């Protein structure tokens, strides 16, 4: 066989291996969800010791009912696979080559912190059975984009409608958003000074008001924070000093303020819906007022970096669950959206690898 033929044969073998990895990749998120449900990250972390533990040791720390006999071999298989994705570090120890596992920096994001937050609820929310039911119908978003796969898989109910009807799921979603938001907000306020001079700040889609509370704590100039969300959402929001909870519909009107803050709002709506939201923001602001939006921003060109993959994967998640024509957008698409709503000034600040801060000034 010639060298060219050998080279081509090797490429074909690599291609077959790659497609096998892709086809079996469902094992990764489902295994991640499994170790969260089993509380493995917190059990390994043990208040910061992060001592390598075997699957048998991990299960011994669980409080299982006497009727349950958990299988350490099956847990080890899950841990080993996730170690290949750098969620855990594998340690092979002793004369029997026992496998033990500690948490990597990725794994540590799943550990519950002193405020009861982590990325674990985000994992659980993404893999809730109502959302999982939608994925086999993803191709239908291409064939019929008028209804989301989630809606088709869940009896005609939208994702937001489903959250509203299921208090347990709504609580999980809010906890997931808070767990993701808090570390991002810390980074945002370390890098961004755009809240200075703002006295009345409106958080559109602010959910529990946790982000608004953090902004007020770090920016004394903000005297009043308006947490604006659906009436059924703000009805359950906790009380924070300086925060007023207001229920309403952002497609009809938005409370007035010196500035409007939004996080991961525009992504889940169509272009026309986003333009309506932005026009309502424009109407609610004085001359010189601004919208401060934190959104995933797609790169102009596609590559295989973790950032690009995370953003493109999130885009497909939006298509499947929230809006078939809701989407992650490029910076230029956001700039054009702002112009069409009457915002002549635009700037972007990259303070996070996933979210970008977008400022639209009236």
Secondary structure, DSSP 4 states (H G I P E B T S, - for coil): --HHHHHHHHHHHHHHHHHHHHHTTHHHHHHHHHHHHTTHHHHHHGGGT---B-HHHHHHTS---TT----HHHHHHHHHHHHTTTSEEEEEETTTTEEEEEE-HHHHTTS--TTS--SHHHHHHHT-HHHHHHHTTTTHHHH-TTS-HHHHHTTT--HHHHHHH-HHHHHHHHHHHHHHHHHHHHHHHHH--TTTT-SEEEEET-TTSHHHHHHHHH-TT--EEEEEE-HHHHTTPPP-TTEEEEE--TTT----EEEEEEES-GGGS-HHHHHHHHHHHHHHEEEEEEEEEEEEEE-SS---SHHHHHHHHHHHHHHHHT-TT---EEHHHHHHHHHHTT--EEEEE--SSSEEEEEEE-
